[in-house]
Amino acid sequence: MWNNFLNKKIKVTQVKSETKLNERQKGNVIGLGLRGVNTTSVLDCTSSTIGMIKKVNHIVKVELA
């Protein structure tokens, strides 16, 4: 599935709160450029970005930008 997104721009939106996440997951949310619920960031889709999204996929929504 993620092969279709590589080397494209994606829009990542946080849809849930990060209060119950562990420290590693909170770091991934910050690394994605999200600061709270309903914040959005546009990122280049790389393998490292995909890895961060997979760790917090239960609180973010991903779509093509």
PDB file with SEQRES, HELIX, SHEET and CRYST1 records, atoms N, CA, C and O in Angstrom:
SEQRES   1 A   65  MET TRP ASN ASN PHE LEU ASN LYS LYS ILE LYS VAL THR          
SEQRES   2 A   65  GLN VAL LYS SER GLU THR LYS LEU ASN GLU ARG GLN LYS          
SEQRES   3 A   65  GLY ASN VAL ILE GLY LEU GLY LEU ARG GLY VAL ASN THR          
SEQRES   4 A   65  THR SER VAL LEU ASP CYS THR SER SER THR ILE GLY MET          
SEQRES   5 A   65  ILE LYS LYS VAL ASN HIS ILE VAL LYS VAL GLU LEU ALA          
HELIX    1 AA1 TRP A    2  ASN A    4  5                                   3    
HELIX    2 AA2 GLU A   23  GLY A   31  1                                   9    
HELIX    3 AA3 SER A   47  LYS A   55  1                                   9    
SHEET    1 AA1 3 THR A  40  ASP A  44  0                                        
SHEET    2 AA1 3 LYS A   9  GLN A  14 -1                                        
SHEET    3 AA1 3 VAL A  60  LEU A  64 -1                                        
CRYST1    1.000    1.000    1.000  90.00  90.00  90.00 P 1           1          
ATOM      1  N   MET A   1       0.816  -1.191   0.000  1.00  0.00           N  
ATOM      2  CA  MET A   1       0.000   0.000   0.000  1.00  0.00           C  
ATOM      3  C   MET A   1       0.865   1.263   0.000  1.00  0.00           C  
ATOM      4  O   MET A   1       0.584   2.201  -0.746  1.00  0.00           O  
ATOM      5  N   TRP A   2       1.899   1.295   0.816  1.00  0.00           N  
ATOM      6  CA  TRP A   2       2.700   2.508   0.960  1.00  0.00           C  
ATOM      7  C   TRP A   2       3.570   2.782  -0.250  1.00  0.00           C  
ATOM      8  O   TRP A   2       4.056   3.902  -0.407  1.00  0.00           O  
ATOM      9  N   ASN A   3       3.786   1.788  -1.119  1.00  0.00           N  
ATOM     10  CA  ASN A   3       4.601   2.007  -2.304  1.00  0.00           C  
ATOM     11  C   ASN A   3       3.978   3.041  -3.228  1.00  0.00           C  
ATOM     12  O   ASN A   3       4.696   3.716  -3.966  1.00  0.00           O  
ATOM     13  N   ASN A   4       2.661   3.178  -3.203  1.00  0.00           N  
ATOM     14  CA  ASN A   4       1.986   4.174  -4.038  1.00  0.00           C  
ATOM     15  C   ASN A   4       2.257   5.597  -3.548  1.00  0.00           C  
ATOM     16  O   ASN A   4       2.125   6.540  -4.328  1.00  0.00           O  
ATOM     17  N   PHE A   5       2.625   5.775  -2.303  1.00  0.00           N  
ATOM     18  CA  PHE A   5       2.822   7.093  -1.719  1.00  0.00           C  
ATOM     19  C   PHE A   5       4.265   7.581  -1.787  1.00  0.00           C  
ATOM     20  O   PHE A   5       4.510   8.777  -1.633  1.00  0.00           O  
ATOM     21  N   LEU A   6       5.228   6.686  -2.014  1.00  0.00           N  
ATOM     22  CA  LEU A   6       6.635   7.062  -1.952  1.00  0.00           C  
ATOM     23  C   LEU A   6       6.970   8.190  -2.918  1.00  0.00           C  
ATOM     24  O   LEU A   6       6.503   8.210  -4.057  1.00  0.00           O  
ATOM     25  N   ASN A   7       7.790   9.135  -2.443  1.00  0.00           N  
ATOM     26  CA  ASN A   7       8.262  10.291  -3.202  1.00  0.00           C  
ATOM     27  C   ASN A   7       7.136  11.232  -3.619  1.00  0.00           C  
ATOM     28  O   ASN A   7       7.264  11.946  -4.614  1.00  0.00           O  
ATOM     29  N   LYS A   8       6.050  11.239  -2.878  1.00  0.00           N  
ATOM     30  CA  LYS A   8       4.959  12.169  -3.105  1.00  0.00           C  
ATOM     31  C   LYS A   8       4.733  12.961  -1.830  1.00  0.00           C  
ATOM     32  O   LYS A   8       5.298  12.634  -0.786  1.00  0.00           O  
ATOM     33  N   LYS A   9       3.927  13.980  -1.904  1.00  0.00           N  
ATOM     34  CA  LYS A   9       3.557  14.768  -0.732  1.00  0.00           C  
ATOM     35  C   LYS A   9       2.329  14.132  -0.090  1.00  0.00           C  
ATOM     36  O   LYS A   9       1.376  13.768  -0.780  1.00  0.00           O  
ATOM     37  N   ILE A  10       2.358  14.001   1.227  1.00  0.00           N  
ATOM     38  CA  ILE A  10       1.201  13.487   1.954  1.00  0.00           C  
ATOM     39  C   ILE A  10       0.800  14.500   3.019  1.00  0.00           C  
ATOM     40  O   ILE A  10       1.625  15.266   3.517  1.00  0.00           O  
ATOM     41  N   LYS A  11      -0.475  14.486   3.352  1.00  0.00           N  
ATOM     42  CA  LYS A  11      -1.002  15.353   4.394  1.00  0.00           C  
ATOM     43  C   LYS A  11      -1.378  14.476   5.574  1.00  0.00           C  
ATOM     44  O   LYS A  11      -2.202  13.570   5.447  1.00  0.00           O  
ATOM     45  N   VAL A  12      -0.774  14.748   6.725  1.00  0.00           N  
ATOM     46  CA  VAL A  12      -1.005  13.970   7.946  1.00  0.00           C  
ATOM     47  C   VAL A  12      -1.774  14.851   8.919  1.00  0.00           C  
ATOM     48  O   VAL A  12      -1.341  15.960   9.230  1.00  0.00           O  
ATOM     49  N   THR A  13      -2.913  14.362   9.401  1.00  0.00           N  
ATOM     50  CA  THR A  13      -3.754  15.105  10.330  1.00  0.00           C  
ATOM     51  C   THR A  13      -3.933  14.298  11.603  1.00  0.00           C  
ATOM     52  O   THR A  13      -4.234  13.106  11.551  1.00  0.00           O  
ATOM     53  N   GLN A  14      -3.747  14.944  12.740  1.00  0.00           N  
ATOM     54  CA  GLN A  14      -3.962  14.279  14.029  1.00  0.00           C  
ATOM     55  C   GLN A  14      -5.445  14.367  14.357  1.00  0.00           C  
ATOM     56  O   GLN A  14      -6.014  15.458  14.383  1.00  0.00           O  
ATOM     57  N   VAL A  15      -6.080  13.209  14.612  1.00  0.00           N  
ATOM     58  CA  VAL A  15      -7.510  13.174  14.870  1.00  0.00           C  
ATOM     59  C   VAL A  15      -7.858  12.816  16.311  1.00  0.00           C  
ATOM     60  O   VAL A  15      -9.006  12.979  16.725  1.00  0.00           O  
ATOM     61  N   LYS A  16      -6.891  12.334  17.075  1.00  0.00           N  
ATOM     62  CA  LYS A  16      -7.125  12.000  18.481  1.00  0.00           C  
ATOM     63  C   LYS A  16      -6.018  12.604  19.333  1.00  0.00           C  
ATOM     64  O   LYS A  16      -4.963  12.982  18.824  1.00  0.00           O  
ATOM     65  N   SER A  17      -6.270  12.690  20.630  1.00  0.00           N  
ATOM     66  CA  SER A  17      -5.297  13.242  21.565  1.00  0.00           C  
ATOM     67  C   SER A  17      -4.162  12.266  21.819  1.00  0.00           C  
ATOM     68  O   SER A  17      -4.347  11.052  21.730  1.00  0.00           O  
ATOM     69  N   GLU A  18      -2.983  12.798  22.134  1.00  0.00           N  
ATOM     70  CA  GLU A  18      -1.823  11.959  22.401  1.00  0.00           C  
ATOM     71  C   GLU A  18      -1.571  11.747  23.883  1.00  0.00           C  
ATOM     72  O   GLU A  18      -0.465  11.361  24.263  1.00  0.00           O  
ATOM     73  N   THR A  19      -2.557  11.986  24.727  1.00  0.00           N  
ATOM     74  CA  THR A  19      -2.341  11.913  26.170  1.00  0.00           C  
ATOM     75  C   THR A  19      -1.982  10.516  26.662  1.00  0.00           C  
ATOM     76  O   THR A  19      -1.225  10.391  27.625  1.00  0.00           O  
ATOM     77  N   LYS A  20      -2.493   9.473  26.041  1.00  0.00           N  
ATOM     78  CA  LYS A  20      -2.232   8.119  26.529  1.00  0.00           C  
ATOM     79  C   LYS A  20      -1.108   7.418  25.783  1.00  0.00           C  
ATOM     80  O   LYS A  20      -0.935   6.209  25.932  1.00  0.00           O  
ATOM     81  N   LEU A  21      -0.344   8.147  24.987  1.00  0.00           N  
ATOM     82  CA  LEU A  21       0.766   7.551  24.259  1.00  0.00           C  
ATOM     83  C   LEU A  21       1.997   7.458  25.140  1.00  0.00           C  
ATOM     84  O   LEU A  21       2.153   8.225  26.091  1.00  0.00           O  
ATOM     85  N   ASN A  22       2.876   6.508  24.815  1.00  0.00           N  
ATOM     86  CA  ASN A  22       4.144   6.453  25.546  1.00  0.00           C  
ATOM     87  C   ASN A  22       5.104   7.490  24.953  1.00  0.00           C  
ATOM     88  O   ASN A  22       4.788   8.134  23.953  1.00  0.00           O  
ATOM     89  N   GLU A  23       6.257   7.644  25.565  1.00  0.00           N  
ATOM     90  CA  GLU A  23       7.189   8.702  25.173  1.00  0.00           C  
ATOM     91  C   GLU A  23       7.689   8.534  23.739  1.00  0.00           C  
ATOM     92  O   GLU A  23       7.863   9.521  23.024  1.00  0.00           O  
ATOM     93  N   ARG A  24       7.916   7.315  23.324  1.00  0.00           N  
ATOM     94  CA  ARG A  24       8.389   7.061  21.962  1.00  0.00           C  
ATOM     95  C   ARG A  24       7.340   7.481  20.934  1.00  0.00           C  
ATOM     96  O   ARG A  24       7.674   8.082  19.914  1.00  0.00           O  
ATOM     97  N   GLN A  25       6.076   7.166  21.201  1.00  0.00           N  
ATOM     98  CA  GLN A  25       5.008   7.550  20.283  1.00  0.00           C  
ATOM     99  C   GLN A  25       4.810   9.063  20.273  1.00  0.00           C  
ATOM    100  O   GLN A  25       4.552   9.641  19.217  1.00  0.00           O  
ATOM    101  N   LYS A  26       4.927   9.708  21.423  1.00  0.00           N  
ATOM    102  CA  LYS A  26       4.824  11.166  21.468  1.00  0.00           C  
ATOM    103  C   LYS A  26       5.932  11.814  20.652  1.00  0.00           C  
ATOM    104  O   LYS A  26       5.712  12.830  19.993  1.00  0.00           O  
ATOM    105  N   GLY A  27       7.120  11.224  20.696  1.00  0.00           N  
ATOM    106  CA  GLY A  27       8.215  11.720  19.882  1.00  0.00           C  
ATOM    107  C   GLY A  27       7.927  11.604  18.396  1.00  0.00           C  
ATOM    108  O   GLY A  27       8.294  12.485  17.619  1.00  0.00           O  
ATOM    109  N   ASN A  28       7.274  10.527  18.001  1.00  0.00           N  
ATOM    110  CA  ASN A  28       6.906  10.369  16.600  1.00  0.00           C  
ATOM    111  C   ASN A  28       5.870  11.403  16.170  1.00  0.00           C  
ATOM    112  O   ASN A  28       5.934  11.919  15.054  1.00  0.00           O  
ATOM    113  N   VAL A  29       4.922  11.705  17.043  1.00  0.00           N  
ATOM    114  CA  VAL A  29       3.912  12.722  16.724  1.00  0.00           C  
ATOM    115  C   VAL A  29       4.584  14.082  16.538  1.00  0.00           C  
ATOM    116  O   VAL A  29       4.263  14.813  15.601  1.00  0.00           O  
ATOM    117  N   ILE A  30       5.513  14.418  17.428  1.00  0.00           N  
ATOM    118  CA  ILE A  30       6.238  15.682  17.304  1.00  0.00           C  
ATOM    119  C   ILE A  30       7.093  15.676  16.044  1.00  0.00           C  
ATOM    120  O   ILE A  30       7.181  16.689  15.351  1.00  0.00           O  
ATOM    121  N   GLY A  31       7.719  14.550  15.743  1.00  0.00           N  
ATOM    122  CA  GLY A  31       8.539  14.427  14.542  1.00  0.00           C  
ATOM    123  C   GLY A  31       7.756  14.599  13.264  1.00  0.00           C  
ATOM    124  O   GLY A  31       8.300  15.039  12.251  1.00  0.00           O  
ATOM    125  N   LEU A  32       6.473  14.251  13.303  1.00  0.00           N  
ATOM    126  CA  LEU A  32       5.613  14.449  12.142  1.00  0.00           C  
ATOM    127  C   LEU A  32       5.137  15.894  12.026  1.00  0.00           C  
ATOM    128  O   LEU A  32       4.494  16.254  11.040  1.00  0.00           O  
ATOM    129  N   GLY A  33       5.443  16.720  13.013  1.00  0.00           N  
ATOM    130  CA  GLY A  33       5.069  18.126  12.961  1.00  0.00           C  
ATOM    131  C   GLY A  33       3.674  18.409  13.472  1.00  0.00           C  
ATOM    132  O   GLY A  33       3.098  19.451  13.160  1.00  0.00           O  
ATOM    133  N   LEU A  34       3.121  17.493  14.257  1.00  0.00           N  
ATOM    134  CA  LEU A  34       1.763  17.668  14.789  1.00  0.00           C  
ATOM    135  C   LEU A  34       1.846  18.182  16.217  1.00  0.00           C  
ATOM    136  O   LEU A  34       2.671  17.724  17.007  1.00  0.00           O  
ATOM    137  N   ARG A  35       0.979  19.140  16.541  1.00  0.00           N  
ATOM    138  CA  ARG A  35       1.035  19.767  17.855  1.00  0.00           C  
ATOM    139  C   ARG A  35      -0.233  19.607  18.665  1.00  0.00           C  
ATOM    140  O   ARG A  35      -0.288  20.061  19.807  1.00  0.00           O  
ATOM    141  N   GLY A  36      -1.244  18.983  18.118  1.00  0.00           N  
ATOM    142  CA  GLY A  36      -2.484  18.794  18.837  1.00  0.00           C  
ATOM    143  C   GLY A  36      -3.560  18.275  17.896  1.00  0.00           C  
ATOM    144  O   GLY A  36      -3.324  18.080  16.704  1.00  0.00           O  
ATOM    145  N   VAL A  37      -4.732  18.058  18.448  1.00  0.00           N  
ATOM    146  CA  VAL A  37      -5.840  17.534  17.670  1.00  0.00           C  
ATOM    147  C   VAL A  37      -6.204  18.528  16.574  1.00  0.00           C  
ATOM    148  O   VAL A  37      -6.214  19.738  16.801  1.00  0.00           O  
ATOM    149  N   ASN A  38      -6.501  18.015  15.394  1.00  0.00           N  
ATOM    150  CA  ASN A  38      -6.886  18.775  14.196  1.00  0.00           C  
ATOM    151  C   ASN A  38      -5.755  19.601  13.612  1.00  0.00           C  
ATOM    152  O   ASN A  38      -6.021  20.509  12.824  1.00  0.00           O  
ATOM    153  N   THR A  39      -4.501  19.326  13.963  1.00  0.00           N  
ATOM    154  CA  THR A  39      -3.391  19.986  13.281  1.00  0.00           C  
ATOM    155  C   THR A  39      -2.958  19.123  12.098  1.00  0.00           C  
ATOM    156  O   THR A  39      -3.069  17.897  12.130  1.00  0.00           O  
ATOM    157  N   THR A  40      -2.471  19.775  11.071  1.00  0.00           N  
ATOM    158  CA  THR A  40      -2.109  19.094   9.834  1.00  0.00           C  
ATOM    159  C   THR A  40      -0.712  19.507   9.421  1.00  0.00           C  
ATOM    160  O   THR A  40      -0.318  20.657   9.614  1.00  0.00           O  
ATOM    161  N   SER A  41       0.041  18.573   8.854  1.00  0.00           N  
ATOM    162  CA  SER A  41       1.334  18.907   8.272  1.00  0.00           C  
ATOM    163  C   SER A  41       1.464  18.184   6.937  1.00  0.00           C  
ATOM    164  O   SER A  41       0.985  17.062   6.771  1.00  0.00           O  
ATOM    165  N   VAL A  42       2.116  18.842   5.997  1.00  0.00           N  
ATOM    166  CA  VAL A  42       2.362  18.274   4.678  1.00  0.00           C  
ATOM    167  C   VAL A  42       3.823  17.859   4.628  1.00  0.00           C  
ATOM    168  O   VAL A  42       4.716  18.673   4.860  1.00  0.00           O  
ATOM    169  N   LEU A  43       4.062  16.584   4.322  1.00  0.00           N  
ATOM    170  CA  LEU A  43       5.402  16.008   4.378  1.00  0.00           C  
ATOM    171  C   LEU A  43       5.731  15.275   3.087  1.00  0.00           C  
ATOM    172  O   LEU A  43       4.839  14.832   2.363  1.00  0.00           O  
ATOM    173  N   ASP A  44       7.030  15.152   2.809  1.00  0.00           N  
ATOM    174  CA  ASP A  44       7.472  14.251   1.753  1.00  0.00           C  
ATOM    175  C   ASP A  44       7.359  12.829   2.286  1.00  0.00           C  
ATOM    176  O   ASP A  44       7.720  12.560   3.432  1.00  0.00           O  
ATOM    177  N   CYS A  45       6.867  11.935   1.470  1.00  0.00           N  
ATOM    178  CA  CYS A  45       6.692  10.550   1.902  1.00  0.00           C  
ATOM    179  C   CYS A  45       7.988   9.789   1.683  1.00  0.00           C  
ATOM    180  O   CYS A  45       8.341   9.473   0.547  1.00  0.00           O  
ATOM    181  N   THR A  46       8.693   9.496   2.761  1.00  0.00           N  
ATOM    182  CA  THR A  46       9.918   8.701   2.729  1.00  0.00           C  
ATOM    183  C   THR A  46       9.720   7.479   3.614  1.00  0.00           C  
ATOM    184  O   THR A  46       8.701   7.351   4.293  1.00  0.00           O  
ATOM    185  N   SER A  47      10.675   6.605   3.601  1.00  0.00           N  
ATOM    186  CA  SER A  47      10.550   5.396   4.422  1.00  0.00           C  
ATOM    187  C   SER A  47      10.550   5.730   5.913  1.00  0.00           C  
ATOM    188  O   SER A  47       9.879   5.050   6.689  1.00  0.00           O  
ATOM    189  N   SER A  48      11.284   6.756   6.327  1.00  0.00           N  
ATOM    190  CA  SER A  48      11.285   7.127   7.742  1.00  0.00           C  
ATOM    191  C   SER A  48       9.950   7.748   8.150  1.00  0.00           C  
ATOM    192  O   SER A  48       9.468   7.508   9.257  1.00  0.00           O  
ATOM    193  N   THR A  49       9.356   8.539   7.269  1.00  0.00           N  
ATOM    194  CA  THR A  49       8.047   9.120   7.556  1.00  0.00           C  
ATOM    195  C   THR A  49       6.994   8.025   7.668  1.00  0.00           C  
ATOM    196  O   THR A  49       6.138   8.069   8.552  1.00  0.00           O  
ATOM    197  N   ILE A  50       7.057   7.054   6.781  1.00  0.00           N  
ATOM    198  CA  ILE A  50       6.112   5.934   6.816  1.00  0.00           C  
ATOM    199  C   ILE A  50       6.256   5.161   8.124  1.00  0.00           C  
ATOM    200  O   ILE A  50       5.254   4.748   8.707  1.00  0.00           O  
ATOM    201  N   GLY A  51       7.478   4.963   8.589  1.00  0.00           N  
ATOM    202  CA  GLY A  51       7.705   4.263   9.848  1.00  0.00           C  
ATOM    203  C   GLY A  51       7.103   4.993  11.026  1.00  0.00           C  
ATOM    204  O   GLY A  51       6.520   4.370  11.913  1.00  0.00           O  
ATOM    205  N   MET A  52       7.240   6.331  11.046  1.00  0.00           N  
ATOM    206  CA  MET A  52       6.647   7.112  12.138  1.00  0.00           C  
ATOM    207  C   MET A  52       5.124   7.045  12.097  1.00  0.00           C  
ATOM    208  O   MET A  52       4.474   6.952  13.139  1.00  0.00           O  
ATOM    209  N   ILE A  53       4.562   7.093  10.902  1.00  0.00           N  
ATOM    210  CA  ILE A  53       3.101   7.033  10.763  1.00  0.00           C  
ATOM    211  C   ILE A  53       2.576   5.682  11.225  1.00  0.00           C  
ATOM    212  O   ILE A  53       1.530   5.613  11.871  1.00  0.00           O  
ATOM    213  N   LYS A  54       3.286   4.613  10.904  1.00  0.00           N  
ATOM    214  CA  LYS A  54       2.838   3.277  11.315  1.00  0.00           C  
ATOM    215  C   LYS A  54       2.791   3.128  12.832  1.00  0.00           C  
ATOM    216  O   LYS A  54       1.954   2.389  13.351  1.00  0.00           O  
ATOM    217  N   LYS A  55       3.682   3.824  13.556  1.00  0.00           N  
ATOM    218  CA  LYS A  55       3.708   3.718  15.011  1.00  0.00           C  
ATOM    219  C   LYS A  55       2.542   4.441  15.672  1.00  0.00           C  
ATOM    220  O   LYS A  55       2.146   4.090  16.783  1.00  0.00           O  
ATOM    221  N   VAL A  56       1.985   5.453  14.996  1.00  0.00           N  
ATOM    222  CA  VAL A  56       0.890   6.229  15.589  1.00  0.00           C  
ATOM    223  C   VAL A  56      -0.321   6.265  14.667  1.00  0.00           C  
ATOM    224  O   VAL A  56      -1.087   7.229  14.681  1.00  0.00           O  
ATOM    225  N   ASN A  57      -0.499   5.208  13.860  1.00  0.00           N  
ATOM    226  CA  ASN A  57      -1.582   5.216  12.878  1.00  0.00           C  
ATOM    227  C   ASN A  57      -2.970   5.233  13.499  1.00  0.00           C  
ATOM    228  O   ASN A  57      -3.944   5.522  12.805  1.00  0.00           O  
ATOM    229  N   HIS A  58      -3.087   4.934  14.781  1.00  0.00           N  
ATOM    230  CA  HIS A  58      -4.384   4.930  15.438  1.00  0.00           C  
ATOM    231  C   HIS A  58      -4.844   6.338  15.839  1.00  0.00           C  
ATOM    232  O   HIS A  58      -5.987   6.507  16.263  1.00  0.00           O  
ATOM    233  N   ILE A  59      -3.983   7.339  15.714  1.00  0.00           N  
ATOM    234  CA  ILE A  59      -4.404   8.703  16.056  1.00  0.00           C  
ATOM    235  C   ILE A  59      -4.227   9.690  14.908  1.00  0.00           C  
ATOM    236  O   ILE A  59      -4.492  10.879  15.080  1.00  0.00           O  
ATOM    237  N   VAL A  60      -3.783   9.222  13.734  1.00  0.00           N  
ATOM    238  CA  VAL A  60      -3.589  10.135  12.599  1.00  0.00           C  
ATOM    239  C   VAL A  60      -4.377   9.655  11.377  1.00  0.00           C  
ATOM    240  O   VAL A  60      -4.738   8.484  11.260  1.00  0.00           O  
ATOM    241  N   LYS A  61      -4.628  10.607  10.471  1.00  0.00           N  
ATOM    242  CA  LYS A  61      -5.263  10.321   9.198  1.00  0.00           C  
ATOM    243  C   LYS A  61      -4.302  10.769   8.109  1.00  0.00           C  
ATOM    244  O   LYS A  61      -3.741  11.862   8.193  1.00  0.00           O  
ATOM    245  N   VAL A  62      -4.103   9.931   7.075  1.00  0.00           N  
ATOM    246  CA  VAL A  62      -3.133  10.220   6.022  1.00  0.00           C  
ATOM    247  C   VAL A  62      -3.869  10.283   4.689  1.00  0.00           C  
ATOM    248  O   VAL A  62      -4.718   9.441   4.393  1.00  0.00           O  
ATOM    249  N   GLU A  63      -3.527  11.306   3.879  1.00  0.00           N  
ATOM    250  CA  GLU A  63      -4.078  11.412   2.527  1.00  0.00           C  
ATOM    251  C   GLU A  63      -3.051  12.102   1.643  1.00  0.00           C  
ATOM    252  O   GLU A  63      -2.137  12.759   2.141  1.00  0.00           O  
ATOM    253  N   LEU A  64      -3.202  11.951   0.334  1.00  0.00           N  
ATOM    254  CA  LEU A  64      -2.307  12.632  -0.600  1.00  0.00           C  
ATOM    255  C   LEU A  64      -2.562  14.125  -0.558  1.00  0.00           C  
ATOM    256  O   LEU A  64      -3.706  14.565  -0.445  1.00  0.00           O  
ATOM    257  N   ALA A  65      -1.485  14.908  -0.651  1.00  0.00           N  
ATOM    258  CA  ALA A  65      -1.630  16.373  -0.626  1.00  0.00           C  
ATOM    259  C   ALA A  65      -1.827  16.913  -2.024  1.00  0.00           C  
ATOM    260  O   ALA A  65      -1.968  18.122  -2.204  1.00  0.00           O  
TER     261      ALA A  65                                                      
END                                                                             
